[in-house]
Amino acid sequence: MENKKIKIALLGIGTVGGGVYKLIKKRKDMMENLIGTQLEVSKILVHNKRKKREGIDEALITDDWKEILEDKEIRIVVELMGGIEPAKTMILEALKAGKQVVTANKDLLAEYGQELLETAAENRVDLMFEAAVAGGIPIIRPLKQCLAGNEITEIMGIVNGTTNFILTKMFEEGMEFEDALAMATKLGYAEADPTADIKGYDAGRKVAIMASIAFHSRVRFADVYTEGITKISAKDIAYAKELDCVIKLLGIAHNTQDGIEVGVYPVMLDKGHPLASVRDSFNAVYVEGDAVGDAMFYGRGAGEFPTASAVMGDLIETARNLESGCSGRIGCTCYKQIPIKPFEEVKNSFFLRIQVKNEPGVLARIANVFGSHKVSIARVVQKNSKNKSAELVIVTEKVKEYHMQDALDELEGMDITESVCSVIREYDGR
Ligand SMILES: NC(=O)c1ccc[n+]([C@@H]2O[C@H](COP(=O)([O-])OP(=O)(O)OC[C@H]3O[C@@H](n4cnc5c(N)ncnc54)[C@H](OP(=O)(O)O)[C@@H]3O)[C@@H](O)[C@H]2O)c1
């Protein structure tokens, strides 16, 4: 029998590209049975052609994109370079040339997903991106296919392994943020510049992509309120324990009657919630559908082989579609235009830690300020009174974000307030 082959090109052979290259080799014998054809890497685009790359066939390496674009035999382009440009231009050119595209690029999808998916649809080709959200965890295809019969009202998750590792170390070993970050960097969980992780931008991009697919309406990264974990202290974690909670950086999206609420921020989460037990660098996504009920997806959100696993799944699906002549079958699913609710209008309950002067009448004055901004207090605990200073822990009822912010602004200007040390939202469902 003739040995059939589908030729593919890898754009980038770093962490993920290297994993995909190795997996394609390792699974060579399976492909014939799975797809009815072989997958062959015929070109690899890199930035620096002179770099030594162990285990990679040097003859495949090129730094000339046109060599790939103009090669009619290359039918699938796998973009694993990252960043916006030149990845965006290359993907658009590949789609217009009738090539199928697989990518792991969340930055690009969160910003230009619509344009890319529309171009894929116009050219009746596949654009797949399972690895762009939560690495090895299947979530894009489950949302688009397995859960397609549901109306999804909520999707939330721990979608950044670096911050989950840091918060786990703070919770389990009592470490301060800076020490836990240093440990994450040393162990290779955090990048040299960890800004995108610790400020919540990375998680924000993933949540934008997930929410778009879950609610069938475009959510862009700019729509996502983002707040990172840099202000969380060991003291906050100790209070979380007292309240039977953990602190997690959650991406949360709700489809409500008056618009989509979407944000990434640290949350006091009840220990009994399934996401509370997601430790270390693991990720998990929790979905609420009207038919399925609650469903949770758990696993490795990054790394060479977990991410390559997701890319391989897309590659195999794309190759199957090519073999059956049905490419471009599942395109953009954003057929609605649901407004994004301004985050100031979203209601949350808050955990506040405030350092105040230790004198009579302080509590009454704080309650008065909160009351005048429609903030109801659920619990107050006075801790660690030392001479002239006292620490107050206040948990509020649900209140609109802007009312809370106004109350905090007024509180910060008062003579009794020494500092507002922590403002952390509580998750208590909707
Ligand atoms: N790493 C993960 O765990 C993970 C998880 C999920 C998703 N992702 C996504 O996967 C993608 C790849 O990430 P990575 O960690 O594998 O990146 P990486 O290790 O930095 O590798 C990037 C590769 O792309 C090549 N490249 C970069 N810019 C290029 C350009 N302008 N022209 C040609 N080649 C270029 C580099 O070439 P040289 O080798 O010559 O420098 C390198 O081979 C990103 O979109 C990332 O967000 C990564």
The ligand as an SDF file (V2000), in Angstrom:
LIG
                    3D

 48 52  0  0  0  0  0  0  0  0999 V2000
    5.3010   26.9760   27.1340 N   0  0  0  0  0  0  0  0  0  0  0  0
    4.1050   26.5600   27.5240 C   0  0  0  0  0  0  0  0  0  0  0  0
    3.9770   25.7860   28.4840 O   0  0  0  0  0  0  0  0  0  0  0  0
    2.8690   27.0000   26.7890 C   0  0  0  0  0  0  0  0  0  0  0  0
    1.6000   26.5780   27.2330 C   0  0  0  0  0  0  0  0  0  0  0  0
    0.4670   26.9530   26.5190 C   0  0  0  0  0  0  0  0  0  0  0  0
    0.5830   27.7520   25.3930 C   0  0  0  0  0  0  0  0  0  0  0  0
    1.8360   28.1740   25.0150 N   0  0  0  0  0  0  0  0  0  0  0  0
    1.9300   29.0170   23.8250 C   0  0  0  0  0  0  0  0  0  0  0  0
    2.6890   28.3250   22.8540 O   0  0  0  0  0  0  0  0  0  0  0  0
    3.4230   29.2530   22.0480 C   0  0  0  0  0  0  0  0  0  0  0  0
    4.9150   28.8770   22.0510 C   0  0  0  0  0  0  0  0  0  0  0  0
    5.4060   28.9610   23.3840 O   0  0  0  0  0  0  0  0  0  0  0  0
    6.8540   28.3600   23.7630 P   0  0  0  0  0  0  0  0  0  0  0  0
    6.9050   28.3940   25.2470 O   0  0  0  0  0  0  0  0  0  0  0  0
    7.0750   27.0630   23.0570 O   0  0  0  0  0  0  0  0  0  0  0  0
    7.8090   29.4880   23.1500 O   0  0  0  0  0  0  0  0  0  0  0  0
    9.4080   29.4620   23.0380 P   0  0  0  0  0  0  0  0  0  0  0  0
    9.9710   28.3280   23.8100 O   0  0  0  0  0  0  0  0  0  0  0  0
    9.8770   30.8270   23.2890 O   0  0  0  0  0  0  0  0  0  0  0  0
    9.6470   29.1280   21.4770 O   0  0  0  0  0  0  0  0  0  0  0  0
    9.3390   30.0180   20.4560 C   0  0  0  0  0  0  0  0  0  0  0  0
    9.8390   29.4810   19.1210 C   0  0  0  0  0  0  0  0  0  0  0  0
    9.3640   30.3370   18.0990 O   0  0  0  0  0  0  0  0  0  0  0  0
   10.4640   30.8020   17.3090 C   0  0  0  0  0  0  0  0  0  0  0  0
   10.2060   32.1900   16.9270 N   0  0  0  0  0  0  0  0  0  0  0  0
    9.9310   33.2280   17.7460 C   0  0  0  0  0  0  0  0  0  0  0  0
    9.7610   34.3500   17.0260 N   0  0  0  0  0  0  0  0  0  0  0  0
    9.9410   34.0240   15.7430 C   0  0  0  0  0  0  0  0  0  0  0  0
    9.9220   34.7480   14.5240 C   0  0  0  0  0  0  0  0  0  0  0  0
    9.6680   36.0530   14.4890 N   0  0  0  0  0  0  0  0  0  0  0  0
   10.1540   34.0770   13.3670 N   0  0  0  0  0  0  0  0  0  0  0  0
   10.4290   32.7560   13.3850 C   0  0  0  0  0  0  0  0  0  0  0  0
   10.4710   32.0120   14.5140 N   0  0  0  0  0  0  0  0  0  0  0  0
   10.2310   32.6410   15.6610 C   0  0  0  0  0  0  0  0  0  0  0  0
   11.6860   30.6840   18.1720 C   0  0  0  0  0  0  0  0  0  0  0  0
   12.8060   30.5510   17.3250 O   0  0  0  0  0  0  0  0  0  0  0  0
   14.3210   30.3620   17.8690 P   0  0  0  0  0  0  0  0  0  0  0  0
   14.3420   28.9620   18.4060 O   0  0  0  0  0  0  0  0  0  0  0  0
   15.1880   30.5690   16.7130 O   0  0  0  0  0  0  0  0  0  0  0  0
   14.4980   31.3970   18.9630 O   0  0  0  0  0  0  0  0  0  0  0  0
   11.3610   29.4210   18.9870 C   0  0  0  0  0  0  0  0  0  0  0  0
   11.7330   28.2690   18.2720 O   0  0  0  0  0  0  0  0  0  0  0  0
    3.0990   30.6370   22.6360 C   0  0  0  0  0  0  0  0  0  0  0  0
    2.0280   31.2020   21.9150 O   0  0  0  0  0  0  0  0  0  0  0  0
    2.6600   30.3260   24.0570 C   0  0  0  0  0  0  0  0  0  0  0  0
    1.7880   31.2930   24.5880 O   0  0  0  0  0  0  0  0  0  0  0  0
    2.9660   27.8150   25.6740 C   0  0  0  0  0  0  0  0  0  0  0  0
  1  2  1  0
  2  3  2  0
  2  4  1  0
  4  5  1  0
  4 48  2  0
  5  6  2  0
  6  7  1  0
  7  8  2  0
  8  9  1  0
  8 48  1  0
  9 10  1  0
  9 46  1  0
 10 11  1  0
 11 12  1  0
 11 44  1  0
 12 13  1  0
 13 14  1  0
 14 15  2  0
 14 16  1  0
 14 17  1  0
 17 18  1  0
 18 19  2  0
 18 20  1  0
 18 21  1  0
 21 22  1  0
 22 23  1  0
 23 24  1  0
 23 42  1  0
 24 25  1  0
 25 26  1  0
 25 36  1  0
 26 27  1  0
 26 35  1  0
 27 28  2  0
 28 29  1  0
 29 30  1  0
 29 35  2  0
 30 31  1  0
 30 32  2  0
 32 33  1  0
 33 34  2  0
 34 35  1  0
 36 37  1  0
 36 42  1  0
 37 38  1  0
 38 39  2  0
 38 40  1  0
 38 41  1  0
 42 43  1  0
 44 45  1  0
 44 46  1  0
 46 47  1  0
M  CHG  2   8   1  16  -1
M  END
$$$$
